[in-house]
Amino acid sequence: MKSITQHAAPNVIAGVNFNVDRFKELFAWVNALSADSVQALLLPNSYGLVMPFDGKSALELVKEGNKIYLNRCSAITSGGGVIGIFESLTPTLELELPLDLKRTQVYTVTVEIDSRNRQAFGVTSQDLPERKLSTLPSYQLHIRMQEETLVPSHFLSIGKLVFEAEEWELTNYISPCLHIGASKVLKDRLKTYDGNLNELLKYLPSIIRQTGNYNDKATLELREFCVQIGSFLAQNAPSYHNLSIYDSPYRMIEIWNGLVSLSDFLLHRLKELPRQQFYELLEYNAHGVAGIRFNAHQFENIIGDYAKFRFEQEDILAAIEQTDKILEMIVPLLRSLSTKYQSTKKGAWEETRVKEEPITPKPPKPEESSHSTW
């Protein structure tokens, strides 16, 4: 309950002048109650940009010359505050870049809620005094160090500033998002990742069927690997296919993080020699059969790095880049295995392909007499 300690309820008693200041204090207290209530319900990754009421972009941030302009922002902060900046209702926020920024530092652009002050908007009153009939909380743009954005607050990270080519630029960045649909990049990835999942669910059963005719140890390990990760994906597929643009980005990433953690476990349960043989089998099928480059060291490193990866709401782009990297490696590899699987050349493994011997039908048993013998 941090907010209501900063904006406590005003003590209005008989004789207190109920003026503009008292109304400001009441507004601040009501906003604080709302923010604390929202924050109590928020999950760790449930804050950020939200789908706006008009279906348009949730964020419009631009840099022109030495100034930054915020035309639109629809969001909930980690502290439970509501941000609603829309070009048709509220004035554009602008901020001139300070002159003392360090060129080697990466800065975070934030939008902050000023609960003590409000800004008027809407139609003009017909009575006196003439005024706008409605108000919104006042908002401000700030430039902060990265570590200042990692605590529950009433501001939201909306951009990153880096010094490139002798000037400050807004670099590629995905703001914290409560909804997948609040970011075009996330909406595109939702469609792409769903297609990747469908591909893997098609390739894995094919690999399992094709490897059923082999009993060399490397192929048996490959079959077990595919059974395990295929079962995991099949169990999670229904909920993944039902994800919508109103779901959290974390839910879109969670399945892939789980898949890679399982893969990392399955690989590290093998001793060094069997694991080396497993990689040689993948290389033989990827490069020798399908023409795809496979590097065992790179394969193991990418899986190991992603298995240890932790999703951070303040750095969704890192999660997207890690997921892209793993899928760009796994999907083509499994596609090649499912298209034309071959065991290694004869003599490379301890066993060879299982010989299929013709089945000789057994002669039928002689039919017993139905007559009783006394």
N, C-alpha and C positions, 0 to 999 in steps of 0.2 A: 504493500500500500504506500508506495513512494510518492505518488502524485498528490494524494490528499494531505500529506504532511507538508508539501510545498505550497499547496493551495487549499488551505483549510477553510471551512465554512465561516463566513463573516458572522459576527455576533451582533445581530440586529435586534435592538430592544426599543421600548417606547422612548421617543425623544430623539432617536438617531435620524439624521437627515438622510432620506432615501434618495440619493442623487446618482449621477452617472458612475461615480467610483464604486458605490455599493453594488450597482448592477454588474460592473466589471468583475468585482469580487465573487458575486454569485455565479456568473458565467464560468469563471475560472474553476470554482469549486465543482460545478456540475460536470464540466469537462474532465476534471480530475477523477471524479467518481466513475465516469464512463470509461476512461482510460484504464483505471485500475481493474474495473470489472472485465474489460476485454483482455487485459494482460493475464488475468487469472485463468482464462480459458485457452490462451494461446499455447500451442505445443512449441518445442524449441525451434522448429523450422516453419512455423505458421505465421509469418509476417512478411510484409513487403508489398510490392505492387499488386493491385487487384484489378479485375475486369471492370472498366468503367460502365456507367449506366447507358451510355450512348453507343457502346460497341466499338468505339474508336481506340486509338492507341492509349495505353496507360501512362506513357511517359514521353514527353517531347522536350529534350534538353539540347541546346545548341551553343556553340561558341563562335562569336563574331568579333574579330579583332582582339581587344584586350578585355572583353566582357563575356560573361556566361548568362544565357537567358533560359528560364524555365517557363514554358508555355502551358504545360499540362502535367499533372501528377495525381494519380488515384492510388492511394496506398493506406496501409495500416502499419504503424511503427512497432518495433519490438516492445515498446513501453505501453502499447495499446492506444496510442493517439491516432486519430483519423486525419488523413491529408486529402483534401479535395481542391485541386487547382485546375480550373478549366477556362480556356481562352474566352468562352462566351459569358462567363460569370465573374471571373476574378482577373485583376491586372497581372500582366506578365512580371515574374520576378527576375531581377537582374543583379549581377554582382561583378564588380570590377576586380580583376586579379591583383592581389597585393604585389608590391615590388620586391619584397624580401623573400620570395619563395626560393628554396634551394634547388638548383638544377638537377642534382643527383637524387632527389627525393620524389617518390610517387605520392600524390595527394588525393584525398577523397573529397568529392563534392557532395554536400549533404543539403537537404531541405529540412528546416526545423519549424516546429509548431511553437508559436508564442501565445500561450494560453491567457496571458494577462492583457493582451491587446486584441482587438477585433477590427475587421475591415468590412465596410458596408458594400452591399451589392444589390442588384435588383431594380425594380421600377422606383421612380421618384414619388414621394408622398404628395397628396393633393392638399393636405392641411399644413399648417405651420407648426414648428419650423420645418422648412423644406429639407428632405433627407431621403436617402435610400431606405427602403422599408426593411431590408434584411441584413444580417451580418454573418460573417464567417470568422473563424480564428485567423489571426495574422500569421503569415509564414515568412521565413527568411532563408536565404542561401548562405552557406558557409563553406569554407575550405578547411579540412581537418587532416591531421595525421591519421594513418590507418588504425593504430591502436585505440584511438578515441571512439571508434565506431563499433567496438565489440561488446559494449555493455548495454543492458536494456535502457532505452532512451525515448525521447520524443523527436528524434531526427532520423532520417533515412538516407542511406548511401545511394546516390543516383548517378555517379560518374567518377572516373579516374582521370587525373591530370598527370601527364608526363611531358618532359621537355625533349622535343625532337626537332631536328632541322632548325635550330636556333629560335624555336618558339614553343609555347605551351599548347598541347593538344589534348582533346578528350580521346582517350584510347578506348579500344574495344573492351566493353564491360557489360555484364548482365547484373542489374540491380537485384537485391533480394526480391523474390516473387512469392506471393501467397498462392497465386493461380498460374498454371502453365500458360494459359491464354493471355497473360499480361505481357508476354515477351514473344516477338515473332520467331526468334531463334528457338525458343522452347516449343512453340507450336509446331514448327517444322520438324524438330527432333522427335516429337511424340509420334508423328506419322512415320518417320524414318525408322525409329526403333521398333515400332509395331510391325513394320514390314520385315525387319531383321529377325524378329522373334518368329514370325511365320516361316521364314526361310530355314532357320535352325530346326524348327519342329518338323520340317520336311526332310532335311538332310540327315539328321541323326538316326531315324529309323532305317533309312536306306543303308547307312554305314553298318549298323548293327546286323542287318540281314546279309550284307555282302561278306562281312568278316566271319559269319557263321560257318563258312567252309574251310576255315583255317584254324590250326591249333598251336601255331608257334607262340611263344610267350609274349612277344611284342604285340601281336595282333590280339591276343586275349586281353592284354592290358588296355589296348585301344578300345576294344568292345566294352569293357567294364567302364572305362572313362565316359564313353558315349551313353551308356545306359544310365549312369549316375547323373550326368548333367542334363540328359534328355528328360529324365524323370522330374528333376527340379524345375525345368522350364515348363513342362506339361502341367505340373501342379500349380504354378503361378500364372499360367497363361490366361485363365478366365478373368481374374481380377485385373491383369494388365490390359487386356483387350477392352475392358470397361472403363479405363481411365478417360477422363474428359478434360477439357481446357480449364475446368474449375478445380481440378485436383492440384496437389502440391508438387512442385518439381522433384522433391525428394522421392516421392512414390514412383516417379518415372525412372529414377536412377537406381533405386533400391534393388530391383531384381537383378540388374547387371553386376552390382557390387556383390550380391549373394552368389551369383553364378561363378564369378572369378574367385571368390574366397573358397568355394567348393573345389574348383579346378586346382587351385594352389595346394589345397590339402591332399587331393588325389595324386598330384605329382610328387609331393614330398614324402608320401608314404612309401614310394619306391626307393630301393637302394640305388647307389650310383650307377652300376652297370645296367640294370634293367631300365632305368630312366634314360640312360644314354641310348640304349637300343630302341626305346620308345620314340625318342627324337629322331633317330636315324630312319625309322619307319615313316614318320611324318615327312621328313625331308625327301625320302625316296618317292612317295606318292605326290607330294606337292611339286617338287622340281622335276623329277624324272618322268612322271606320268602326266601331270597337268600343266607343267611349265610355270608354276608359281614359286617365287623365291621364298625359302624358309630358312630362318636363322634360329637355331635352338637357344643360343644365348639371349638374343633379343626377345624371343618368345617367353622365356622364363622370367626375364627382367620385367617385361610389361605386365605379366600376370602377377608377379610378386609385388610390384609397385601399386597396382590397383587393389590388390587384396588388403593392403595396409592403408588404403586411401580412406579418409574420413570426410563426409559431406559437410560443407560449411555454407550456410545461407548467405553469408557475405561474399562468397566466391563461387557462385553457381557455374561460372564459365569454366573453372578448373575441372569441375565434375563432368561437364559436357565434353571437354577436350580429352579427358581420361577415358570416358565411355566411347567416344568416337575412335580413339586409338585401338581399344581392345576389340571393338566390333569390326573395324577395318582389317584386323589381323585374323580373327577367328572365322568370320563368315566365309571369306574366300577359301580358307584352308579346309573347312568342313564341306564346302561345295565340291572342291576337288576330290576329297575322299569319297563323297557319295556318288560322284559321276563314274569313276572307274577305279575302284580299289584294287591294289595288287600287293601281295606280300613281297618281301625282298627276294632277290635272286637266290637260287638254290644254294644252300650251304652257308648262307649268312646267319641263319638262326638255328636253334637246336632242333627244331621240328620243321617238317615240310607240310604241304597242304594235305588235308585229310583225304584219303582215297575213298571214293564212293564205290563200294562193292555192290554188285547186283544182289538183290534180295531173292533168294530161292524160296518159293512158297512151300510150306510144309504139306505133306500129303494129308488128306482128311482122315479122321479117325474112322475105323470101320463102324458101320451103323449097327447098333445093338438090336437084337430081336425084341419085339414087343411082347412075345409069348412067354408066359411063366413056365418054369420047369419044376416039376414035382419029383 
